[in-house]
Amino acid sequence: MAYKSKILSLVLFFILLLTIESCIEPVAVELDENDSEPMLVVAGQITDEEGPFRIKLTTSIPIDVMYYSKPVLSADVRIMDDHGNLFQLYGDDNGWYETENKNLKGIPGNSYTLSITTKEGMQYESSSVLMEKVPGIDSVYYEEVKHTRFEGGENYEDNWLNILLNTHDPEGTVKYWYFEFEETWEVKMLTDYVMVQHSPPGTADDISWESVDISDEKRVCWVTRPSLSIIVASTVSSPMNEIKKLQIQSLGPGSDKLLIKYSIRVTQSSISRELYDFWKQLIDANENVGGIYDKIPAQVYGNMSCCDGTKKALGYFSALSVKEKRIFIDKSEHHVETVSAYKGCYYYDFEQLSWIPKSYFGTISDTDTKLYCSDDFCADCRDYGTNIKPDFWE
């Protein structure tokens, strides 16, 4: 479900931002007591797309220690709107809370508030957030560009594909914009010319190239991944209140995404100045410390607060109206150098050794000789994606 992928995108970015160890040299900073104590982390949004309302609750990582955050369990989580409707969310063992009704949709023009009471009795509440209407996307398209790289003292030019977006608000009411994307691409197991090792390790190499017969159910799959990027924009300074050639994604050589067929679904939403500032602070904090998943030396607070004022919370609860546009790109429509995800797979037909993992792949064509590989990824495309063709696939 597109909604779940969108929520997962937001949660993965925000939780990883707070949890993964830094790869940069430590910096000595002054901390207040809230920086050295775990805090509630709230990640989630509701939209006007069909799906359950979902919220993720975890604890933050104190900056002076290193361990992974823990899910917050057994909390009372509710969402209320300004028309008196209340939506109860129920939790699982991973800190996810969602409504029993799986077909809810937020209503543009309504305001929503998130309320949380932990099992310890601490109460948190978000500010009231308005689900603002948003116009449709004008266009999503791609342009092929060249990037120069330096290798071995030589200059090389590589083809890249930039995914771009144009949009505008004819009424001039939307000034702050939020974008997400979800990518889907087709993959296919390599079977026509496969390198097969016939001799076990420690013996003379005996290699041949073979065609392989495999089960159809594991031959072709589709991989779908949500974005982990934060993409926000402002048209405050635009007289026409328009966005032109906003880069959503960039695809370069060495990837398998463009090898057969690729699709990207881009969504846009109108957001408040407060949410825009929140995302900008996260982006700026990341740029200042290096990697996108580095720990940051200061917390970025959102619109969640403890009702008695004794504790702080991290994260932002939002309500977004969503407009989407999808495009497809076939391998014949670009010049980007691509490779199969299975190019490096290794297959063998010798007697299994106890210390060599074994996953069945298929048989050499016109024989009964069985081939194996060292992991499930190289044996079955379903380990990478799903063999159920998406409803939207052209």
N, C-alpha and C positions, 0 to 999 in steps of 0.2 A: 504494500500500500504506500502511495506517494507520501502521505502524511507521516507515516512511521519513519520513512527514510529521511524526511526533512527534520523531524525531531531528533533522530539519531545523529544526523550531521551536526546539529547545534550542540547536542550533549557530548559527542565525542571530542569536538574541538575544545569545549569549555573544560571538560574533565581532564583531558590530556594536558591542557595548558596548566592546570593546577597540580598535576600529579607526577609528570615524568621528570626524571633527574636532569639537571642542567649539564651541558657539555662544555660550558665556558668556565673560566677561572672564577672562583668565588670572590664576591665583592663584600666588604664589610659595610653594613648599613645599620642605622639605628632603627630598632623595632619597638613598637608599643606592645602591650600585652595581647592585643587582638591579633597581632601578626604571629605570635608564637603559640597560639591556642587554636585547636580545630574549630572551624565555623561551619554552619550549615551552608551547603551549596545547592542552589535551586536552578535547574535548567529545564526550560520547557516553554512552549507557546501553543496557543490554540489558533486555528485558522477557520476560514469558511469552506475548507475542503472537507469531504466526508471522512470520518474516522473518529475513534475515541479521543477524548481529551486526555493527554498524557503529560506527566511531570516526572522528572528524575531528581531524587534527593540523595545527596552524599555529604560527607564531611570533607573539608578542605585539608590540604597538607600544610602543617606549620613550616615556615621557611627554614627553621633551624634543625629539622629532622628529615629523614628520608624513608618514607614508606607509602604504600598506596592508600588512597582514600577508601573509606568504608561506606556501604549503602546505609541510609537511614531507614530503619524498619519500624513498623507498627505505628506510624504517624497517622493522624486524622487530617486528611487533605480534602479541601473543598474549593470549588470555583463558584462564585456568585456573579450574576449580572445585575444591571440596574433596573431590571423589570421584576425582581423578586425570585428569579429562578435559581435553584441551588443544584449543583452537580457534585455528587460524592465520588471520590476516586479511591480505588482499592489497590494496595501495594502487593508486590511480590518480593522474593528473597534478594533481588538485585537492586532494590531501591526505586524501581519503576512503579508509578501509580497511574491508574487509568480508570475511566468510567466503564460501567458494565455495558452501557449503550455504545455499540461500535460504529454507529452511523450519525453521530452528532456533527453539527456544523455551527460554527460561530456565525453571528449575524452582524454584518457591517452596520455601523451606527450605534451598536450596543457597547456598553462599557463592562469590563470584567475585572474581578478582584480574586486573587488567590489567597487562601487562608490555610495555614499549617499549624498543627499542634503536635509536638513530638510526644513520645511516650513518657518523657520526663516532665511534661507539662509546660514546656516553653512554647509560647505562641508567637507566630510570625505572620505578617500580612504584607501583601504587595500594595503599591499604590493602584488606584483605579486606572485601567488602561482602556482607551477607546479603540475599537476596531474600525479603522478609517477605510473608506472606499479608495480603490486604486484603479486608474485607467488600464487598458490593455497594453501589451507590449507592441510597439510598432513593427519591429523586425528583429530576428536573430539570424545571423549569417556568418560566413567565414571568409577569411582572406589568407592567402598563402604568402609568407614572408621568408626572407633569408636571414639567418643568424650566422655570424662569423665565429669560428672557434680556432684556437691555437693548439697545435699538437706536433711535437717533435720539431719545433722551430718553423713549422709551416702553417699557413692560413688555409682554412677550409670553410666552405659555405654549405650550410645545411638548410633544407626546407622545413619550415614550421607552419602549422595551421593555427591561426588565432580565431577563436569564437568571439564574435562581437555582437553588441546589442544597441539598438536605437529605441528610444521611448520619449514620450512627452506627456504633459498634462494640459489639455486644451483649456481647462478651467482655471489653471494656475493655482490650485489649492494645495497640491502635493509639492513639498519642498525637500523632503528627506526620503530616500529610497533604500530598500534592502533587497538584495538579490541572492538567490541560491540556484544550484543546478544539480541535476542527477544524470549520470552517464550510463548508457547501456551499449554494449558491443557484442558482436557475435564471435564465437571462437569455435575452432574445429580441430580435433585431434589429427596429428600427422600419421598417415598410414601408408602412403605411396612409396616412400623411400626412407626407410628407417634403418639406422645403424644398430646392428645386433652383435653383441659380444658372446662368442660361443665358448670361451675358455674362462675358468675362474681366476680370481686374482692370484698372482704368484706363478702363473704359467705363461707361456708365449701367447701373444695376442693372436686371436683367431676371430676376425671381424668380417662381416659381410653386410651388404645393404639389401634389405628385403621389403617386399610389400606385405602388409599385415591385415588380416581380417579381424574386425572387432565388432562388438555388439552395437547396433544402431542407436540404442538408448543412451550410450555414452560418447557418441561421436561428435554431436553438435550441441552447443550450449550458448546461453546468453548470460553475460555478467553485468550486474547493475551495482553501481557504487554512488553514494551520495557525496556531495562536496564537503570538504572540511575547511573551506575558505570563508572568510568574512568579506563580503562585498557590499559596501554602502556608498552612496553618492548623494550629493546635495545640488539642487538647482536654484539655491537662493540667489546666486550671482548671475543666473542665466535669464536674459530678457525674454527669451522665448519659452522658458521653463522646459527645456529639452535636454536630453542626454544623447550624445552621438558617439558611436564607435567605442562604447565601454567594453573593455576586454573582460570576458567572463572566464575563459579557459584558453590555454595554449598547449598544443600537442606537437611534440617533436619526435625526432628519430629514436629508434630503439624500443618503442612501445608497441604493444599488440593491438591497441584500441582501434586503429585505422586499417588494420590488415584486411578485414572482410567488409564489415559494415558497422557504422557507428551512429549513435543517436544521442542527442543531449536535450534534456527538458530543462528549460530555464523558467524560474518564477520570479515575479517582482511583487513587492508590497510597499505600501506607504507606512512610514514609521514616524514616531514623534521625535522632536528635537532631543529629548532626554535619551531615548534609545539610540539615536544616531551618535550622540556624544559618548554613550557607554561603549559602543562598538569601536569608535575611534580611539578611545582610551586603551582598549585591549590591543588594537593594531599598533598604536604608538609604543605601548609597553613592550610588545614583542620585537619591534624594530630596534628598540634601544638595547635589548639584551642579546640579540643574535638570532637564534633559531626560533621557529614558530612554536615549538613545544617546550622551550626552556622555561624553568621556573622564573617568575618575575619577582623583583625585590620589593614590590609593593602590591597590595591588594586593590582590585578595581571593584568598587561597590556598585550595585544596581538599584532596583526599586523595591527590594525586600528589606523589611526591618522587624526587629523584635518589638512586640507590643509594649513591654515594660521598659524598653530603652537600655537594658543591661547588656545585651549582646548584639553583635552585628551579623549580617548574613551576606553571602555572595550570590551573584547571579541576577537574572532579570526574567520576570514573567511578562510575556507579551501576547497580544491578540492581533493577528494579521489577516487582512483580506488579501487573497492571492490571485494573480493572473499569470497564465503560463503560455509558453510557446515552445514547440518541439521542432527540431530539424533532423534530417538524416544525411549522412555523408557516406557515399560508396567509395570503395577503393579506387575506382576509375576516375574519381573527381579530385584527386590530389596527387602530389609528387613527394610526399613525406616517406622517408625510408622506414619501413616497419618490419617487425620480426614476429614470428609465432611465439606464443608463450611457452610452447613445447619444444622449441628449438634445442634446448640443452638437455632434453630427457635422454636417459640411458636405459637400454633394454638388454636383457640377457636370456639365454635358454638353458644354461647349465644347472647342474644340481645345486639346490639352495644350500648355502653355508649358514650356520647358526647365527653369525654376526651380521648377515646381510639382510636388510628388510626386503619383504617380498609382497608385491601387489600384482595381481594377474592383469595382463593387458589384452592379449589376443593370441592368435596363431599365425605362423608364417603361411602366406597364401598357398593354397593347394597342398598343404601338409597338415599333420596333426601336431606339429611342434609348437609347444606353448611358450609364450614370451612373458617375461615378468619385468618389473621395474622396482626401483627402491622406495617409491612413495606413491600414495593414492593420486596425487596431483597429475603425475605422468600417465596414470592408468585409466583415468575416467574424468571427462570434462565436468562432471557433476561435482567434483571436489572444488572446482573453481567458480562454477555458476549453476544454472538450472537448465535442464533440457526442455522445460516447458516454454514454448514460444510466447513472448509477451503479446498481450492483446493489441497493443499499438504498433507492433512491428510490421513494416511494409514489405 
